[in-house]
Amino acid sequence: MANKINKYVYGWRFLVNYGQGWEYETFETTVEAMRENRKAYRENCDYPLKISRGREINPTWVAQNPGAAL
């Protein structure tokens, strides 16, 4: 029996405010990657950073269900 592929991938969204409002930058699925990326953003970016939990469509699920409505 094949494993079920979830429609969504859960993780952390990075949002940066460049002065025009919050802009979506990147998405991380693991805590380690989120912490590493957060550290890099804080060292190299002078703009405010906001991190929030979120979900995105799983690309593996899309590949297996090409006709499905998103």
C-alpha positions in Angstrom: 0.0 0.0 0.0 1.4 3.4 -1.0 1.8 6.2 1.5 -0.8 9.0 1.2 0.7 12.3 0.0 -0.7 15.4 1.8 -2.1 18.2 -0.2 -0.3 20.8 2.0 3.3 21.2 3.4 3.4 22.9 6.7 6.2 25.2 7.8 7.4 28.8 8.4 6.9 31.8 6.2 9.4 34.7 6.2 8.0 38.1 5.6 10.1 41.3 5.3 8.9 44.9 5.4 10.9 47.0 2.9 8.7 50.0 3.6 5.8 49.1 1.3 4.2 46.6 3.6 5.0 42.9 4.4 6.3 40.9 1.5 6.6 37.2 1.3 10.2 36.1 1.0 10.6 32.3 1.5 9.2 29.2 3.1 11.0 26.7 5.3 9.7 23.3 6.3 12.1 22.4 9.2 12.9 24.2 12.4 16.7 23.9 11.7 16.3 25.6 8.3 14.1 28.3 9.8 16.5 29.1 12.5 19.5 29.2 10.1 17.6 31.4 7.7 16.4 33.7 10.5 19.9 34.2 11.7 21.1 35.0 8.1 18.3 37.5 7.6 19.0 39.3 10.9 22.7 39.6 10.1 22.3 40.8 6.5 19.0 42.6 6.3 18.2 46.0 8.1 14.5 45.7 7.5 11.9 44.2 10.0 11.4 40.4 9.7 8.3 38.6 10.7 8.0 34.8 10.8 4.6 33.0 10.8 3.4 29.5 10.6 1.7 28.6 7.4 1.1 26.0 4.7 1.7 25.8 1.0 0.5 23.4 -1.7 2.7 20.3 -1.8 4.5 20.0 -5.2 4.5 16.2 -5.0 0.7 16.2 -4.6 0.3 18.6 -7.6 2.5 16.3 -9.8 0.3 13.3 -8.9 -3.0 15.2 -9.3 -2.5 17.4 -12.4 -6.2 18.0 -13.0 -7.2 18.8 -9.4 -8.5 22.2 -8.6 -6.3 24.2 -6.2 
